Amino acid sequence: MERHVNDTHLRETREGIRIYDPADFDGMRKAGRLAAEILDAVGPLVKAGATTHAIDAAVEQMVDDAGALSATIGYKGYRHASCISVNHVVCHGIPGSEIPKSKYEKVARKNDILKDGDILNVDVTVIVDGWFGDTSRMYTVGPQKKFAERLVQITHDSLFEGINAVKPGNTFGDIGHAIQKFAEARKMSVVRDFCGHGIGRVFHSPPNVLHYGKPGTGAVLEEGMIFTIEPMLNLGRAETKVLSDDWTAITVDKTLSAQFEHSIAVTSDGFEIFTESPKGIYYPG
């Protein structure tokens, strides 16, 4: 069931994209800041021997302590406050359960205990006063192979290539093209099975923000649009498959995958990022 607050006063484009008033941005700033603060606090928890179950439990506690809500708990049957995607898991990785009781939890259990050399994405969405703050970040466990470090760095940088294409008059195709051009020039493949999305008072809404595309195509960016950009890059092939739990997406060739995500708005002269790290952390090395 979609969690949302009706905003009948909002204008929508012909593509169904909501246009928020700049005065609404304060709500997104609060929600985005909390989500980013939680990811800042996750960093010290990521170490060899830690479990994804414990990290998710800590995220849920931080959301509760802030008086906020987790957007993912109860969303289409999902039962956790975060998605934690380890190594070849592209997205929607399910945190492990201390006592697996179902097919859903047994699949998650396989990658529950972290070890040196792992890379992982932690994705958190919180609801503060009806506003959704959605962000994800990569973390690394212990010493890394050069190719893993490079994947994480290029994925991070590709996100900002996309963000820097955001301004009124550009198109969503410009965002996707900037990401695709940057990533493929560095021999990384761009996942096409998942995309960014509109956000604000609704968890998921138009547009679909593709991480590939042609310049000048797609809807035109307007001041007041709010959406996520969240590229997923793979070391190998771009194709993915979803496991039997109906959530966990993995690379078809079991190569490493990485992702970063920010919630942003189109402003009069560019963009505003709502989910920047208050501590200036982009990915813990």
C-alpha positions as CSV (number, residue, x, y, z in Angstrom):
1,M,0.0,0.0,0.0
2,E,1.4,3.4,-1.1
3,R,1.9,5.8,1.8
4,H,1.2,9.4,0.8
5,V,-0.5,12.6,1.8
6,N,-2.9,14.1,-0.8
7,D,-1.8,17.4,-2.1
8,T,-4.7,18.6,-4.3
9,H,-3.2,22.1,-4.7
10,L,-0.1,20.7,-6.5
11,R,0.3,21.3,-10.2
12,E,1.2,18.3,-12.4
13,T,2.8,18.3,-15.8
14,R,1.2,16.4,-18.7
15,E,3.5,13.5,-17.8
16,G,2.0,13.4,-14.3
17,I,5.1,14.9,-12.6
18,R,4.2,16.9,-9.5
19,I,5.5,20.5,-9.3
20,Y,6.1,21.5,-5.7
21,D,6.3,25.1,-4.4
22,P,9.7,26.1,-3.3
23,A,8.2,26.7,0.2
24,D,7.6,23.0,0.3
25,F,11.3,22.3,0.1
26,D,11.7,22.7,3.9
27,G,9.8,19.5,4.5
28,M,12.1,17.6,2.1
29,R,15.2,19.2,3.8
30,K,14.1,17.8,7.2
31,A,13.3,14.3,5.8
32,G,16.4,14.2,3.7
33,R,18.7,15.3,6.5
34,L,17.4,12.6,8.8
35,A,17.9,9.9,6.2
36,A,21.5,11.2,5.6
37,E,22.2,11.4,9.3
38,I,21.2,7.8,9.7
39,L,23.6,6.7,6.9
40,D,26.3,8.7,8.6
41,A,25.7,6.7,11.8
42,V,25.7,3.4,9.8
43,G,29.3,3.8,8.8
44,P,30.9,2.7,12.1
45,L,28.6,-0.3,12.2
46,V,29.9,-1.7,8.9
47,K,32.8,-4.0,9.8
48,A,33.8,-7.7,9.5
49,G,31.7,-9.9,11.6
50,A,28.8,-7.4,11.7
51,T,25.4,-8.7,10.5
52,T,23.0,-7.0,8.1
53,H,20.3,-7.9,10.7
54,A,22.1,-5.7,13.3
55,I,22.6,-2.8,10.9
56,D,18.9,-2.8,9.9
57,A,17.9,-3.0,13.6
58,A,20.0,0.0,14.3
59,V,18.5,1.9,11.4
60,E,15.0,1.1,12.7
61,Q,15.9,2.3,16.2
62,M,17.3,5.6,14.8
63,V,14.1,6.2,12.8
64,D,12.0,5.5,15.9
65,D,14.2,7.7,18.1
66,A,13.8,10.6,15.7
67,G,10.0,10.3,15.9
68,A,9.8,9.5,12.2
69,L,8.4,6.6,10.2
70,S,10.2,4.1,8.0
71,A,8.7,4.2,4.5
72,T,9.8,0.6,3.8
73,I,8.3,-1.3,6.8
74,G,5.0,-2.6,5.5
75,Y,5.6,-1.4,1.9
76,K,4.2,-4.1,-0.4
77,G,4.9,-6.6,2.4
78,Y,8.5,-5.6,3.1
79,R,9.4,-5.9,6.8
80,H,12.6,-3.9,7.2
81,A,13.8,-0.3,7.7
82,S,16.5,-0.6,5.1
83,C,17.6,-2.5,2.0
84,I,21.1,-3.8,2.3
85,S,22.7,-5.1,-0.9
86,V,26.0,-6.9,-0.6
87,N,28.5,-7.5,-3.4
88,H,26.6,-8.8,-6.5
89,V,23.2,-7.8,-5.1
90,V,22.2,-4.8,-7.2
91,C,19.4,-3.5,-5.1
92,H,16.5,-4.4,-2.7
93,G,18.7,-6.7,-0.7
94,I,16.9,-8.0,2.4
95,P,18.7,-7.7,5.8
96,G,19.2,-11.1,7.4
97,S,17.0,-12.5,10.1
98,E,18.4,-13.9,13.4
99,I,16.1,-16.9,13.0
100,P,15.1,-17.4,9.4
101,K,11.5,-18.6,9.3
102,S,10.6,-18.4,5.7
103,K,11.8,-18.6,2.1
104,Y,12.0,-14.8,2.2
105,E,14.3,-14.7,5.2
106,K,16.4,-17.7,4.2
107,V,17.5,-16.0,0.9
108,A,18.5,-13.0,2.9
109,R,20.5,-15.1,5.5
110,K,23.1,-16.1,2.9
111,N,24.9,-12.6,3.0
112,D,24.0,-11.7,6.5
113,I,27.5,-11.8,8.1
114,L,29.9,-9.3,6.6
115,K,33.5,-10.1,5.8
116,D,36.6,-8.3,4.7
117,G,36.4,-7.4,1.0
118,D,32.7,-7.0,1.0
119,I,31.0,-3.9,-0.5
120,L,27.4,-3.0,0.3
121,N,24.7,-0.5,-0.3
122,V,22.4,0.6,2.5
123,D,19.2,2.3,1.3
124,V,17.0,4.2,3.8
125,T,13.7,6.1,3.3
126,V,12.1,8.0,6.2
127,I,8.9,9.9,6.5
128,V,9.0,13.2,8.5
129,D,5.8,15.1,8.7
130,G,4.5,13.5,5.6
131,W,7.7,14.1,3.5
132,F,9.8,11.2,2.2
133,G,13.6,11.3,2.4
134,D,15.2,8.6,0.3
135,T,19.0,8.0,-0.1
136,S,21.5,5.2,-0.3
137,R,25.2,4.9,0.0
138,M,28.0,2.4,-0.5
139,Y,30.2,1.1,2.3
140,T,33.3,-1.1,2.2
141,V,34.5,-3.8,4.7
142,G,38.2,-4.0,5.3
143,P,40.8,-4.0,2.5
144,Q,39.4,-3.8,-1.0
145,K,40.6,-5.0,-4.4
146,K,41.4,-2.1,-6.7
147,F,38.5,-3.0,-9.1
148,A,36.0,-2.8,-6.2
149,E,37.3,0.6,-5.1
150,R,37.1,1.8,-8.7
151,L,33.6,0.6,-9.1
152,V,32.4,2.4,-6.0
153,Q,34.2,5.6,-6.9
154,I,32.9,5.6,-10.5
155,T,29.4,4.9,-9.3
156,H,29.5,7.8,-6.9
157,D,30.9,10.1,-9.6
158,S,28.3,9.0,-12.1
159,L,25.6,10.1,-9.7
160,F,27.0,13.6,-9.7
161,E,27.4,13.6,-13.4
162,G,23.6,13.1,-13.5
163,I,22.9,15.6,-10.8
164,N,25.0,18.3,-12.5
165,A,22.8,17.9,-15.6
166,V,19.8,19.1,-13.5
167,K,18.5,22.5,-14.3
168,P,15.3,24.0,-15.8
169,G,15.1,23.5,-19.5
170,N,17.2,20.3,-19.6
171,T,15.5,17.0,-20.0
172,F,15.5,13.7,-18.1
173,G,17.3,12.2,-21.1
174,D,20.1,14.6,-20.4
175,I,20.5,13.2,-16.9
176,G,20.5,9.6,-18.1
177,H,23.0,10.4,-20.9
178,A,25.4,12.1,-18.6
179,I,25.5,9.0,-16.3
180,Q,25.7,6.5,-19.2
181,K,28.4,8.4,-21.0
182,F,30.6,8.7,-17.9
183,A,30.1,5.1,-16.7
184,E,30.5,3.4,-20.1
185,A,33.7,5.4,-20.9
186,R,35.1,3.8,-17.8
187,K,34.1,0.3,-18.8
188,M,31.2,0.0,-16.4
189,S,27.7,-1.2,-17.4
190,V,24.6,0.7,-16.4
191,V,21.7,-1.3,-14.9
192,R,18.6,-0.6,-17.0
193,D,16.1,-2.7,-15.0
194,F,15.7,-0.1,-12.2
195,C,15.5,3.6,-12.1
196,G,15.0,6.7,-10.0
197,H,11.6,8.1,-9.3
198,G,9.5,11.1,-8.3
199,I,9.3,11.6,-4.5
200,G,8.0,14.2,-2.1
201,R,4.7,13.6,-0.4
202,V,4.6,10.2,-2.1
203,F,7.2,7.5,-2.0
204,H,7.1,6.6,-5.7
205,S,5.5,8.8,-8.4
206,P,6.3,9.9,-11.9
207,P,8.8,10.4,-13.5
208,N,10.9,7.3,-14.0
209,V,14.4,8.7,-13.9
210,L,16.5,6.5,-16.2
211,H,20.2,6.3,-15.8
212,Y,20.8,6.0,-19.5
213,G,19.4,7.9,-22.5
214,K,19.8,10.4,-25.3
215,P,20.3,14.1,-24.8
216,G,17.2,16.3,-25.3
217,T,14.7,13.4,-24.9
218,G,12.1,12.9,-22.2
219,A,10.2,15.4,-20.1
220,V,11.6,18.8,-19.7
221,L,12.9,19.7,-16.2
222,E,10.9,22.4,-14.4
223,E,11.5,24.2,-11.1
224,G,9.7,22.4,-8.3
225,M,10.2,18.9,-9.6
226,I,11.5,16.5,-6.9
227,F,12.9,13.1,-7.7
228,T,15.7,10.6,-6.9
229,I,18.7,9.8,-9.0
230,E,20.2,6.4,-8.1
231,P,22.5,4.8,-10.7
232,M,23.5,1.2,-10.3
233,L,26.7,0.2,-12.1
234,N,28.0,-3.3,-12.6
235,L,31.6,-4.6,-13.2
236,G,30.2,-7.1,-15.7
237,R,27.0,-7.4,-17.6
238,A,24.1,-4.9,-17.0
239,E,21.4,-7.6,-16.8
240,T,19.9,-8.5,-13.5
241,K,17.5,-11.1,-12.1
242,V,15.2,-11.1,-9.1
243,L,15.5,-14.0,-6.6
244,S,12.7,-16.1,-5.2
245,D,12.1,-13.7,-2.3
246,D,10.6,-11.3,-5.0
247,W,12.9,-8.5,-3.8
248,T,16.6,-9.2,-4.1
249,A,18.0,-8.3,-7.5
250,I,21.4,-9.7,-8.4
251,T,23.8,-9.4,-11.4
252,V,23.2,-12.3,-13.8
253,D,27.0,-13.0,-13.9
254,K,27.6,-12.6,-10.2
255,T,29.9,-9.6,-10.7
256,L,30.0,-6.7,-8.2
257,S,27.4,-4.0,-8.3
258,A,27.3,-0.5,-6.7
259,Q,24.8,2.2,-6.2
260,F,24.4,5.7,-4.8
261,E,21.2,7.7,-4.4
262,H,20.1,11.2,-3.6
263,S,16.8,13.0,-3.4
264,I,16.9,16.3,-5.2
265,A,14.8,19.2,-6.5
266,V,15.0,21.3,-9.5
267,T,15.5,25.0,-8.5
268,S,15.3,28.2,-10.5
269,D,18.9,27.9,-11.6
270,G,19.9,24.3,-11.0
271,F,19.3,21.8,-8.2
272,E,19.2,21.2,-4.5
273,I,20.3,18.0,-2.9
274,F,18.2,17.1,0.2
275,T,20.2,14.1,1.3
276,E,23.7,15.3,1.4
277,S,25.7,14.0,4.4
278,P,25.7,16.5,7.3
279,K,29.3,15.3,8.0
280,G,30.5,15.5,4.4
281,I,30.7,11.7,4.1
282,Y,30.1,10.3,0.7
283,Y,31.3,6.7,1.1
284,P,33.3,5.2,4.0
285,G,36.5,3.6,2.7
